[in-house]
C-alpha cells in the first residue's frame, strides 16, 4: 500500500496535469508487452508490434510489464514537452542511473545492453533517448489527437469534482481503488511505502495506458507525481474517428448514458461506474436500466452489488459499427 500524507499546504498545491509524453512512453511499453483489455488495446498492439524497431528491445527490457521501472525514465511532472523530457533523461546523473539499473537487475537479470546504461556515458544515454523518441513517433504520435481529446474530457470531469467538492472531492473520486481519508491518500500498489509531501504538493497525471490503479515514482525524494488511469473507449485508435464516434453515440443516446456504456466496457458495479464518471449511483442505475432494455448492457447481481458490462451490441455502437439489422435504441428517458 502506498500512503501519501498531505499537509494543508499540499492540499492547496494539488494539480491535474495534461498528458505526459514520457509517462505515456513508459506505460504504453508496459501495455505493449501484455494482453489486457484486448477490445480496447488489441488493435493498437497489433499495429505497433507489426512495425517494431530493433532499437526498442532495450526499452522493452527496462520498461518491464511488471515490477520496477527506473524513475529516471519519467523525469518531469507533466509540464514539459517530449524533447525537453528526453534531454532530461539523457542528462540524468550517472550515479542515479547506476543505482536504478542495479535495482532493476536485482529483480531479474538484465542484458549486456541494459547493463551498459549503468555506465551512464553520454553516447549510451543518447542512444536511449533516440530510441524513446522513435518509439513515441511510431507508437503514440499517430493517436495524439484521440488521446488529447480523452485526456481533456477527463480533466474537465476532474474540474467539476473540484467545483462541487473541493480538493477533497477530487481525491475522493480519483479512482475506485484509491481511498481518501484526510490527510492520507491510500493507493493499493505492490510496495508498502509512505510518502510525506511536506509542502511540495502533488501532480496528478492522467494516462490512457495505465490499467488497474494509479502508480507513483519509487523514490519518495523525487517531485511527487501520481499517475492515474483514464479508460479509453472502443474505436479510440481511429484518426479523428474516436471523437466523431463518441459524438454520434452521445447524440443518439445522450452524453451521460453514452459515458455509462463506455465505462461498462471494462465492467463495473453501479458504485464503481459512478466513481469513474463522478456521478451519483442512482443516476448510473437509471441509465443502466435503459441501456439494458435496449440490449446494450447486461447486468448481473454479485453479492450485494450489481455488475454491469457492455454487450456485443453495445460494443458495436461504441465502435461506430452498428449492424444494419440491429434493433433501434430506446431513448425515451431524458438524459442527465
FIKE-325285 format. One record per residue (C-alpha): residue in three letters; y, z, x. Coordinates in steps of 0.25 Angstrom, whole numbers, padded with zeros to 4 digits, always signed. Layout:
N
alaYZX
...
% end
This chain:
336
unk+0000+0000+0000
unk+0014-0004+0005
unk+0024+0007+0001
unk+0039+0002+0002
unk+0049+0014+0002
unk+0063+0012-0003
unk+0076+0019-0002
unk+0088+0018-0011
unk+0094+0008-0001
unk+0081+0000+0000
unk+0081-0002-0015
unk+0095-0008-0014
unk+0091-0017-0004
unk+0079-0024-0011
unk+0080-0039-0010
unk+0072-0050-0017
unk+0072-0062-0007
unk+0069-0076-0009
unk+0056-0083-0003
unk+0054-0080+0011
unk+0048-0093+0019
unk+0040-0085+0029
unk+0034-0075+0019
unk+0030-0087+0011
unk+0024-0094+0024
unk+0016-0081+0027
unk+0011-0078+0013
unk+0008-0093+0010
unk+0000-0093+0022
unk-0008-0081+0016
unk-0009-0089+0003
unk-0014-0102+0010
unk-0026-0094+0016
unk-0030-0088+0003
unk-0035-0093-0011
unk-0028-0084-0020
unk-0020-0090-0032
unk-0027-0104-0031
unk-0020-0109-0044
unk-0006-0106-0038
unk-0008-0108-0023
unk-0021-0117-0023
unk-0013-0130-0022
unk-0003-0125-0012
unk-0015-0120-0003
unk-0021-0134-0004
unk-0008-0141+0000
unk-0005-0132+0012
unk-0020-0132+0017
unk-0021-0147+0016
unk-0009-0149+0025
unk-0012-0137+0034
unk-0006-0138+0048
unk-0014-0133+0060
unk-0001-0125+0064
unk-0003-0116+0052
unk-0016-0110+0058
unk-0008-0099+0065
unk+0000-0096+0053
unk-0013-0094+0044
unk-0018-0085+0054
unk-0006-0076+0056
unk-0004-0076+0040
unk-0018-0072+0036
unk-0020-0071+0021
unk-0024-0056+0022
unk-0019-0044+0030
unk-0008-0044+0040
unk+0002-0055+0043
unk+0013-0054+0054
unk+0026-0049+0050
unk+0034-0058+0059
unk+0030-0070+0051
unk+0039-0065+0040
unk+0052-0060+0047
unk+0062-0060+0036
unk+0066-0054+0023
unk+0066-0067+0015
unk+0080-0070+0019
unk+0078-0081+0030
unk+0074-0096+0029
unk+0062-0101+0036
unk+0068-0106+0049
unk+0075-0093+0051
unk+0062-0085+0048
unk+0053-0093+0057
unk+0063-0091+0068
unk+0062-0076+0066
unk+0047-0077+0067
unk+0047-0085+0080
unk+0057-0075+0086
unk+0048-0063+0082
unk+0048-0053+0094
unk+0035-0055+0102
unk+0031-0040+0101
unk+0031-0041+0085
unk+0023-0054+0085
unk+0013-0048+0095
unk+0011-0035+0086
unk+0010-0043+0073
unk+0000-0053+0079
unk-0008-0041+0084
unk-0008-0035+0071
unk-0013-0048+0065
unk-0024-0048+0075
unk-0029-0034+0072
unk-0032-0038+0058
unk-0040-0051+0063
unk-0041-0059+0076
unk-0031-0070+0078
unk-0032-0083+0084
unk-0026-0086+0098
unk-0015-0094+0092
unk-0011-0082+0083
unk-0013-0072+0095
unk-0003-0081+0103
unk+0008-0077+0093
unk+0007-0063+0099
unk+0014-0068+0111
unk+0026-0071+0103
unk+0031-0082+0113
unk+0041-0092+0107
unk+0033-0104+0107
unk+0021-0098+0099
unk+0031-0092+0089
unk+0038-0105+0087
unk+0025-0112+0084
unk+0022-0101+0074
unk+0036-0103+0068
unk+0034-0119+0067
unk+0020-0116+0060
unk+0027-0107+0050
unk+0038-0118+0047
unk+0028-0129+0046
unk+0019-0121+0036
unk+0032-0118+0028
unk+0035-0132+0027
unk+0021-0136+0023
unk+0016-0125+0014
unk+0029-0119+0008
unk+0041-0129+0008
unk+0035-0139-0002
unk+0035-0128-0012
unk+0048-0121-0009
unk+0055-0126-0022
unk+0044-0120-0031
unk+0043-0107-0022
unk+0058-0105-0023
unk+0058-0106-0038
unk+0047-0096-0039
unk+0054-0086-0030
unk+0067-0088-0037
unk+0061-0085-0050
unk+0054-0072-0045
unk+0068-0068-0038
unk+0074-0070-0052
unk+0064-0061-0058
unk+0066-0050-0047
unk+0081-0051-0050
unk+0078-0048-0065
unk+0070-0036-0061
unk+0081-0030-0053
unk+0091-0033-0064
unk+0082-0026-0074
unk+0076-0015-0066
unk+0084-0014-0053
unk+0076-0014-0039
unk+0066-0004-0046
unk+0063-0015-0056
unk+0062-0025-0045
unk+0052-0017-0036
unk+0044-0012-0049
unk+0041-0027-0053
unk+0039-0033-0039
unk+0024-0035-0041
unk+0013-0029-0050
unk+0006-0022-0038
unk+0019-0016-0032
unk+0023-0002-0037
unk+0037+0003-0036
unk+0038+0018-0036
unk+0052+0020-0031
unk+0055+0021-0020
unk+0042+0015-0015
unk+0036+0001-0018
unk+0021+0001-0017
unk+0015-0013-0013
unk-0001-0014-0012
unk-0003-0020+0001
unk-0015-0019+0011
unk-0008-0009+0020
unk-0003+0005+0018
unk+0011+0005+0022
unk+0025+0012+0019
unk+0038+0004+0021
unk+0051+0012+0021
unk+0062+0003+0018
unk+0073+0013+0023
unk+0085+0005+0018
unk+0080-0009+0023
unk+0078-0014+0008
unk+0066-0023+0004
unk+0066-0038+0003
unk+0056-0043-0008
unk+0051-0057-0004
unk+0044-0066-0015
unk+0033-0075-0011
unk+0024-0085-0019
unk+0013-0084-0009
unk+0011-0069-0009
unk+0000-0064-0018
unk-0005-0051-0024
unk+0006-0041-0019
unk+0019-0040-0011
unk+0018-0038+0004
unk+0027-0034+0016
unk+0029-0034+0031
unk+0019-0026+0038
unk+0029-0020+0048
unk+0038-0009+0040
unk+0049-0010+0050
unk+0052-0025+0047
unk+0062-0028+0036
unk+0056-0024+0023
unk+0050-0036+0015
unk+0041-0036+0003
unk+0035-0050-0001
unk+0031-0051-0016
unk+0023-0062-0023
unk+0029-0072-0033
unk+0018-0079-0041
unk+0020-0094-0042
unk+0015-0101-0054
unk+0006-0113-0054
unk+0012-0126-0051
unk+0022-0120-0041
unk+0018-0130-0030
unk+0023-0142-0037
unk+0036-0147-0031
unk+0046-0144-0041
unk+0035-0143-0052
unk+0033-0128-0051
unk+0047-0125-0057
unk+0046-0136-0067
unk+0033-0131-0072
unk+0038-0117-0073
unk+0050-0122-0081
unk+0041-0131-0090
unk+0032-0119-0093
unk+0043-0110-0095
unk+0050-0120-0105
unk+0036-0121-0112
unk+0032-0106-0114
unk+0044-0098-0109
unk+0048-0093-0096
unk+0042-0079-0097
unk+0030-0084-0103
unk+0028-0094-0092
unk+0030-0083-0082
unk+0020-0075-0088
unk+0010-0086-0088
unk+0013-0090-0073
unk+0011-0075-0069
unk-0002-0075-0076
unk-0007-0086-0067
unk-0012-0075-0057
unk-0015-0066-0069
unk-0010-0052-0072
unk-0009-0041-0082
unk+0002-0040-0092
unk+0009-0030-0083
unk+0007-0038-0071
unk+0013-0051-0077
unk+0025-0042-0082
unk+0027-0037-0068
unk+0027-0050-0061
unk+0036-0056-0071
unk+0045-0044-0073
unk+0044-0044-0088
unk+0039-0034-0098
unk+0023-0033-0100
unk+0025-0035-0115
unk+0033-0048-0112
unk+0021-0053-0104
unk+0011-0049-0115
unk+0018-0056-0125
unk+0019-0069-0117
unk+0005-0068-0113
unk+0001-0068-0127
unk+0008-0081-0130
unk+0002-0087-0117
unk-0012-0082-0121
unk-0011-0088-0135
unk-0007-0102-0128
unk-0019-0101-0119
unk-0010-0100-0106
unk-0014-0086-0103
unk-0027-0077-0104
unk-0026-0062-0105
unk-0037-0052-0103
unk-0038-0037-0104
unk-0040-0030-0091
unk-0042-0015-0094
unk-0028-0011-0100
unk-0021-0023-0095
unk-0021-0038-0100
unk-0023-0048-0089
unk-0016-0062-0091
unk-0020-0075-0084
unk-0015-0089-0086
unk-0025-0098-0092
unk-0029-0113-0087
unk-0019-0118-0097
unk-0008-0108-0093
unk-0010-0113-0078
unk-0009-0127-0083
unk+0004-0124-0090
unk+0010-0117-0078
unk+0005-0128-0069
unk+0012-0139-0077
unk-0001-0146-0080
unk-0003-0143-0095
unk-0015-0151-0100
unk-0011-0161-0111
unk-0021-0155-0120
unk-0016-0141-0119
unk-0013-0133-0131
unk+0002-0131-0133
unk+0008-0118-0128
unk+0013-0108-0139
unk+0027-0103-0136
unk+0031-0096-0149
unk+0034-0083-0143
unk+0048-0082-0137
unk+0049-0081-0122
unk+0056-0069-0115
% end
